[in-house]
Amino acid sequence: MSDNWLMPKGSDLIAAVRWLSEQQRHDRQAIEEASLRFDLSPLDEEFLLQHCRAHNAGLPPSAAEK
């Protein structure tokens, strides 16, 4: 997470999502790179993996968890 106390909680995750969109990549390798680049927590990384898995399958994110 960000060490900057002025940044709102979750801003690292938002920045990672923005970066992934700019890269036009949503695969596991890109998510792992974003996780390192933006210092995401394991929970944030898992969220991105599930969201992208659902997006790639054309399902709503909640359906990919089942």
WOZI-V277124 format. One record per pair of residues at least 24 apart in sequence whose C-alpha atoms are under 10 Angstrom apart, sorted by the first residue. I is the first residue (numbers start at 1). J is the second residue. D is the distance in whole Angstrom. If there is no record, write none. Layout:
# WOZI-V277124
[[I & J & D] [I & J & D]]
This chain:
# WOZI-V277124
[[1 & 38 & 8] [1 & 39 & 6] [1 & 40 & 6] [1 & 41 & 7] [1 & 44 & 10] [2 & 38 & 8] [2 & 39 & 7] [2 & 40 & 9] [10 & 40 & 9] [10 & 44 & 9] [11 & 38 & 9] [12 & 37 & 9] [12 & 38 & 6] [12 & 39 & 7] [12 & 40 & 7] [12 & 41 & 9] [12 & 44 & 9] [13 & 38 & 7] [13 & 39 & 9] [13 & 40 & 7] [13 & 41 & 9] [13 & 44 & 7] [13 & 45 & 9] [13 & 47 & 10] [13 & 48 & 9] [14 & 38 & 10] [16 & 40 & 8] [16 & 44 & 10] [16 & 45 & 10] [16 & 48 & 9] [17 & 48 & 8] [20 & 48 & 10] [25 & 52 & 10] [26 & 51 & 9] [26 & 52 & 6] [26 & 53 & 9] [26 & 55 & 9] [26 & 56 & 8] [27 & 52 & 7] [27 & 53 & 8] [27 & 56 & 9] [28 & 52 & 9] [28 & 53 & 9]]
